Amino acid sequence: MTAPRLPFIFMLAGLLGLAGCSTHQPVSLYQLDSGSPAQPAQTAGMAVLLGPVIVADYLQRETLLQRQNDGSLQGSTDGRWAGSLSSDINQLMLRQVAGQLDSQRVVLAPAPAGFTPDVQVLLTITRLDSGASQPAILDAQWRLIDRRGQVRDNRIVHLQEQHTGTTASQVQAQGVLLQHLAQQLSVALKPLANQPPIAAEAPRKQAPAQAKPVAPEKPKMPMATPIRTDMEVFRF
C-alpha cells in the first residue's frame, strides 16, 4: 500500500526543496565606489560647507533600481543597497572634494558650531541610475554661495558612463559618475579660495555740528564829537 506513494513523496520533497532555495536565495549588497581620493594634508585649507545635498525621492530606498528600455524603473531582484544611498553619496562627495582641495576643512551640513565656511555648496541630484542595457546617468545641479551670501556659480551637470551590464558594473559606473562630479565641483571651488576678507563696516559719518546762532551785534553808540564854539557843546 505504501510503495506506490513513495514517488509522490519524493516529488513533493523535491518541490519543497526548490521552493526553499528560491525563497532563501542570497541577495548581494552594494555600496558606491568612492575611488582612491587623496588624503588631505592641510589643516588650514579652504573651508567648505558641503550641503545640504538633496537626493531625488525615487532614490530614497534600499532597492537598487534598474532603468528599462522604455524608460521605466524596476527593482533589482539580485541586489540592493547596503544602507542609505544618500549617506553613501554624502560621504563619497566629502572625501573626493576634500582630497581634490587638499583641505581638512570640508564638512557636511549642518555646519558645526564655530565653523565659518569660505563657500557653501548647495547640491541637488535629480537622477542616478542605470540598467542592464542602459548606461549609468547622473543629473545634478550645484550652487556656490560665498562668505558674503552671494551666488558665485550655478551649474547644471549631465554625466554618463558605460558598463558591462552586470549589477556590480552598474554600481561601479554610478560611483565613477559621482567621482567625476566631485572633480568638476572642486575645479569650480578652487578660484573661491582667495576671497578678500570682508571689510569692516565703515564708521558712520557723524552729522555735522550745527553752527551756533550768532547773536546780532548791538548797535554801537556813536562817539561824541566835540564842536568848537563859544560854548562847548556835544552833538550826538
Buried (B, 14 or more C-beta within 10 A) or exposed (E): EEEEEEEEEEEEEEEEEEEEEEEEEEEEEBBBBBBEBEEBEEEEBBBBBBBBBBBBEEBEEEBBBBBEEEEEEEEBEEBBBBEBBBBBBBBBBBBBBBBBBBBBBBBBBEBEEEEEBBBBBBBBBBBBBBBBEBBBBBBBBBBBBBBEEEEBBEEEBEBEBEBEEEBEBBBBBBBBBBBBBBBBBBEBBEEBBEBEEEEEEEEEEEEEEEEEEEEEEEEEEEEEEEEEEEEEEEEE
